[in-house]
Amino acid sequence: MNFSWFAHILVHHPFVILIAVAVFSGTCLVIPFTLKALPDFSDPQMGFETRGTTLASRITAWKNLEEATRPSGPFAVNPKEFLERKTNRDYAKIRKKVGKNKSSKLRNTKPDIFINEEKRNDSYGSESNNWITLQNLINLKPLQDHTASRAPKEGYFCGRPDENYAHIVLESNKGSDLFTLESLLILCRLEYELIQAKHYKELCTQTVKKPKKCCRPWSLANYIAQLHNRTSCLAIIEEDVNNTRTLLQSCSQYYHNLQLAPDCYEKGHCKAPIDCIQHNAVFNILNFLTSTSFLPPNKSSDVILKQTMIFLPVASSTAALPYYHALEKTNLEFEGISAVGMEFGLKSALFDECLIQDAWLMSSGGLFVLLCIWLYTESLFLTLMTIIAIVFSLGISYFMYTLVFELRFFPFMNLLATVVAIGIGADDAFIFCKVWQSSKEQKSSSTLKIMNDTFHHAFISMLITSITTAAAFLASYISSITAVCCFSVFAATAVVANCILMMSWLPACMVVREGWYTKCTSFKNWCSPILLPRLKIWEALLQCKCFIVYKLWSNREQALVDGVIRYRYFWIILLSGLTIGSGIVVLYYPKLQLPSSPEFQLFDSSHPFEKYDLVYKNMFWFKRSERANGENNANYKLPLRFVWGVLPIDNGNYLDPQSLGKLQLDPNFDVSKKESQVWLLQFCRQIRKQSFYQSTLGPLLPNCFIESFMAWMQRRCLDPIDHMDRTPCCETERFPYNSSVFNMCIVSAMGDLYETPSEYFIPGMAGPKFSKDQFPTIKAIVVEYDSNYTYSMSYEHMHEFFTKVEKWMHEQLKSAPVTMKGGWFVSEFEFYDLQQVLSKGTLAAIGVSMGLALIVLLLATLNILTSLYAIITITCSILVIMAVLVLLGWKLNVLESIAVSTAIGLTVDFSLHYTVHYRLCPNSDDREVSTRYALTNMAGPASMAAVTTGAAGAFMMPSSILPYIQIGVFLVTVMSVSWFYATFYLGSLLAVAGPQKQFGQFRYSKLLCCCCTGGSNNNATRERRHRPTSSSLSDTHELDSLTSKCGLMRPANRALQRSLSGGKNSTMRHFTDQSPSATSAITIIMTDDN
């Protein structure tokens, strides 16, 4: 690896390099923002789903099947209706040819009817069967009533409360009862503050009679006022409160028994006393305004109200963002009662806004890093050029990401790579500048020789840092989560781009700076004596500052090294015990737990939006999917969905959450075969015998269509009314039916099924799916029942359900004919699959990262013991880091998964540098001397790297965005723990059991000689070792010096020789080193800093 040619170009043509890099990087920075749209973070949770797993492929295929059965899709659920529409269109075309006027009328009437029907079906989520639109009017009436209810029918409220309105949860700080006159008057006061806030009148729903007057908020106090004919909630009295409490106690049983409905007062069809349905007040109060702990089922004596809710007549949308900002400045606490949770429907919009607003925190962290680099390099020019290089690296990464890799999806998590890029860029700058300064002080040579020596020595240190960190990021690419894969690609590309720029841009800047320094020195000698006293004053101040910093650091450095070596046994015992305790915390108790909510937390837990989602949302009945008798609600029952005809394949782009691919059909599927009919019938009967099956009341017409089809085929062949012959679709045919009879009759059977009144049949996904052609055939079928497993966030509960049904399904398919063997099972497994991937994928990523780190260590040192100690140290650091995060309440979500794998790349650097410098010690026969040598040379740069990266994270912790806070806590924790363990634990291990006298050491020269010469005699090999050629030397000297203590003497080691000989000239020069890392021994010597 001879880079003298590149060093020659850098020294003689620095401006060419700078201009070329600037033009290329600037182009990469500008082009993506001109050709591509800016990243959209309006949906922060996009990309947090799994792709490529068994369950993810099934879920994707199910979504594609749902899309295919839409009116615009290739499948029809009612082929009879499709054929009728097709006939009408053909008839319209014929009439169009008959007469122009008639065709014009047809264009103005009949096609419009079809378009309106499709729009109506899309709006209300009905099936593609437009001919049953009239049958579905029963279902549309509640929606129409719901829209009309926004008008002031009752004269007091504008309709009834709805979760699509903005709502606020109020609670007493002391846990007192809110159903008292005093508390209700305070709630009324808080309501007044809410409606008087800025922008409220611009957004509120207005009454019809008085268009400029806002509708009244739905609150408990207002409903009490309505029930007792009060004009305002401030006018209610103690008697009104007591009467309302008594009314709710007597009527709560009807609510929990599902005998009350939201429209009882209008329709009068509810079986409940008249007092319980007046103004629908009881239903709305219990369903929307009071928490579930108030009058729970079968406990009408619990009348203490702990939480209540106010619904504002403001739509939950991004339009309410200015109103929310106005509420932030309003005091929403009065006499111990305050607003604790909110739902305004703008959580994602607020997050998108805060991403931009909190960018100043990241800028502050960058400014601090800039100051650190300035103090370390003592050059403002180099500092600015380093920051520019970091910006260029991010620009090149974004260019590669969007235009070269052609990745359309850019998750907001990619922004966190900026902090890592700043830390790594600063670390590389420290190394290069230190090597340059050390080489310059040890050689009074030309700039070319200094550059050549610096470039060779700094290359391995910068390369190792970049490789380990990039490898840690790329290890996350094996994850099945889209956002994690995208982050790994972007972050790894940024690290590689940063490494390339630090080896081209920064050296050229150093050459330019040296040229300016020479000119400034000449100007200083030329300038008049008037300016010399002032310049000397500034120079003296600068030298004084450097001397003070030097003395302070020298004392601390010596104390640090002495503390590690003198108390090495203490550190090993203490930190080993801490590691064991951390292992218990991570693996046993409280344990690194999986996420308990499918919603990704965007803000801190104290934020009202997050408190509503995490704490209060499920405390109100309207947010619960089902209600049942008993204290625990019967949650949503998991469906049993069995699909045939569609292969569970996801052929979309895994790195784009919106690319779900296309539906792929099973070529072997054919349900019309007799053996398929028999097996499917037996399959449906076996389902109902399983322990996971939930029996459901009422007819299950579409659930297993083969059973309803058999019943339909039992009809008489001659219709007794219109005397129509139904042959062969009648009782004369016997099951199983011939394929021709089955294909012909199933079309009519499904047409009759979809004519069933909606009280008995609600269209869904269950049933056959037909092709849209002249002779429809079944392309896919869905058999669906309810299970007795409720939907849960518990991984163990969902895992039990999946494994039980999946095992049963696998056993059933063993006896299935070839035409039915392609079936598969799916349910609501999105969150379960995410939990499974996080638990297994994170461990896999850790394993890959650790393996790559070990490979890098072995390649850098070729020593088994030192590499083993470094891996042990890294493992201990990871365990302690994870334990700290667990104790801070972290759960293994998407961001945490990235953080764990990234920690390996950030942790390995310190251990690697200490290990390399241990092998570089001239006196390798004494492990204590070698340990002192490594600690003395590496303590400075390791501390600077830890301070800069940790501080960049600390500046992000005041953010209001949880991902920024978490990445800040993560960086501070990683830098602190990894530096402490690398310095104290690894240093103690090396001082106690470090290798001596080349024990466990391999050499690149031996490996290369064995590979190149094979069977050459030992004399020729020995001769080549004593007389290395220029080519062999240039290829091996970079890494061979890390593994050998003998070699060619280089002038760069004179300082080391002087330090080892007490400053005297030595005639014996046995220690030589040509490796690029070896310069780290010189590169990173803090005691040389002035």
Buried (B, 14 or more C-beta within 10 A) or exposed (E): EBBBEBBEBBBEBBEEBBEBBEEBBEEBBEBBEEEBEEBEBEBBBBBBBBBBBBBBBBBBBBBBBEBBBBBEBBBBBBBBBBBBBBEBEEEBEEBBEEEEEEBEEBEEEBEEEBEEBBEBBEEEEBBBBBBBBEBBEEEBEEEEBBEEBBBBBBEBBBBBBBBEBBBBBBBBEEEBEBBBBBBBBBBBBBBBBBBEBEBBBEBBBBBEEEEEEBBBBBBBBBBBBBBBEBEEBBEBEEEBBEBBBEBBBBBBBBBBBEBBBBBBBBEEEBEBEEEBBBBBBBBBBBBBBBBBBBBBBEEBEEBBBBBBBBBBBBBBBBBBBBBBBBBEEBEBBBEEBBBBBBBBBBBBBBBBBBBEEBBEBBEBBBBBBBEBBBBBBBBEBBBBBBBBBBBBBBBBBBBBBBBEEEBBBBBBBBBBBBBBBBBBBBBBBBBBBBBBBBBBEBBEEEBBBBBBBBBBBBBBBBBBBBBBBBBBBBBBBBBBBBBBBBBBBBBBBBBBBBBBBBBBBBBBBBBBBBEEEEEEEEEEEEEEEEEEEEEEEEEEEEEEEBEEBBEEBEEEBEEBBEBBBEBBEEBBEBBBEBBEEBBBBBEEEEEBBBBBEBBBBBBBEEBBBBBBBBBBBBBBBBBBEEBBEEEEBEBBBBBBBBBBBBBBBBBBBBBBBEBBBEBBBBEBBBBBBBBBBBBBBBBBEEBEEBEBBBEEEEEBBBBBBBBBBBEBBEBEBEEEEEEEEBEBBBEEBEBBBBBEBBBBBBBBBBBBBBBBEBEEBEBEBBBBBBBBEEEBBBBBBBBBBBBBBBBBBEBEBBEBBBEBBBEBBEEBBEEBBEBBBBBBBBBBBBBBBBBBBBBEBBEBBBEBBBEBBBBBBBBBBBBBBBBBBBBBBBBBBBBBBBBBBBEEEBBBBBBBBBBBBBBBBBBBBBBBBBBBBBBBBBBBEBBBBBBBBBBBBBBBBBBBBBBBBBBBBBBBBEBBBBBBBBBBBBBBBBBBBBBBBBBBBBBBBBBBEBBBEBEBBBBBBBBBBEEEEEEEEEEEBEEBBEEBEEEBBBBBBBBBBBBBBEBEBBEBBBBBBBEBEEEEEEEEEEBBBBBBBBBBBBBBBBBBBE
